[in-house]
Amino acid sequence: MALSSEEKGLIQEALQVYLQLVARQMPQQHVEQVAQVAENIVRKLDQVGAGGGKRGNKPAGITDEWYKKVCLSCDKLAASGCTDKVTEKFPGKCDPIIHYENRKKGLER
């Protein structure tokens, strides 16, 4: 289920308030880092819940090929993205992708 415009607006407002609080208490460099993260979140708001059901967003560090050939058929893909802990830390190093790459190279049948 996608976010409503009210929900998106609330998230944007909350991020703005949070950024103001961070600006008062943290060094400028940290504020800039948090601001970048907040901008990325706002950009992604339209994608949250999009794709319906099983299809999730392509995880960071995953190629289009892996996403189409492996991730879309993987049981660890949720509407919010990949739920595999290995993929979160090491994109492309989960078992399904490794097996796919080995089959492609003829190392596995």
C-alpha positions in Angstrom: 0.0 0.0 0.0 1.4 3.4 -1.0 1.6 6.3 1.3 -1.1 9.0 1.1 -0.2 12.6 0.4 -1.0 13.4 4.1 1.4 10.7 5.3 4.1 11.9 2.9 3.6 15.5 4.2 3.8 14.4 7.8 7.1 12.5 7.1 8.5 15.6 5.4 7.5 17.9 8.2 8.9 15.5 10.8 12.2 15.4 8.9 12.3 19.2 8.8 11.8 19.4 12.6 14.4 16.7 13.2 16.9 18.6 11.1 16.3 21.8 13.0 16.9 19.9 16.3 20.1 18.3 14.9 21.3 21.7 13.7 21.1 23.1 17.2 23.0 20.3 18.9 25.4 18.8 16.4 28.5 20.0 14.4 27.8 21.3 10.9 29.4 18.3 9.2 26.9 16.0 11.0 24.0 18.2 10.1 25.0 18.0 6.4 25.1 14.2 6.5 21.7 14.0 8.2 20.3 16.5 5.6 21.5 14.3 2.8 19.8 11.2 4.3 16.6 13.2 4.8 16.7 14.3 1.1 17.0 10.7 0.0 14.1 9.7 2.2 11.9 12.4 0.7 12.9 11.3 -2.8 11.9 7.8 -2.0 8.5 8.6 -0.5 6.7 8.0 -3.8 8.2 4.5 -4.0 7.2 3.3 -0.6 4.7 0.5 -1.0 4.8 0.9 -4.8 4.9 -2.3 -6.8 2.3 -4.0 -4.7 2.6 -7.2 -2.8 5.7 -9.3 -3.3 7.7 -6.9 -5.6 10.0 -4.8 -3.6 12.3 -1.9 -4.4 15.7 -2.9 -5.8 18.2 -3.1 -2.9 21.2 -0.7 -3.0 24.2 -2.3 -4.7 22.1 -4.8 -6.7 22.4 -4.8 -10.4 19.3 -4.7 -12.7 20.2 -8.1 -13.9 20.4 -9.6 -10.4 17.2 -7.9 -9.5 15.3 -9.2 -12.5 16.8 -12.7 -12.6 17.2 -13.4 -8.9 15.6 -11.0 -6.5 12.1 -10.9 -8.0 11.8 -14.7 -7.5 13.5 -14.7 -4.1 11.3 -15.3 -1.0 13.3 -12.8 1.0 12.1 -9.9 -1.2 9.4 -7.9 0.6 7.5 -4.8 -0.4 10.0 -2.8 1.6 13.0 -4.4 -0.2 15.3 -7.3 0.6 15.1 -8.7 4.1 18.2 -10.8 3.8 20.8 -9.6 6.4 23.8 -10.6 4.2 22.5 -8.5 1.3 22.0 -5.5 3.6 25.7 -5.6 4.6 27.2 -7.1 1.4 25.1 -6.5 -1.7 25.4 -9.3 -4.2 26.9 -11.8 -1.7 23.7 -13.6 -0.8 23.4 -17.3 -1.7 20.8 -16.9 -4.5 23.0 -14.3 -6.3 26.1 -16.3 -5.8 24.4 -19.5 -7.2 23.1 -17.5 -10.2 26.6 -16.1 -11.0 28.1 -19.6 -10.6 25.5 -21.1 -13.0 26.2 -18.3 -15.5 29.9 -19.1 -15.4 29.2 -22.9 -15.8 30.5 -23.7 -12.3 27.2 -25.0 -11.0 24.4 -27.0 -12.5 
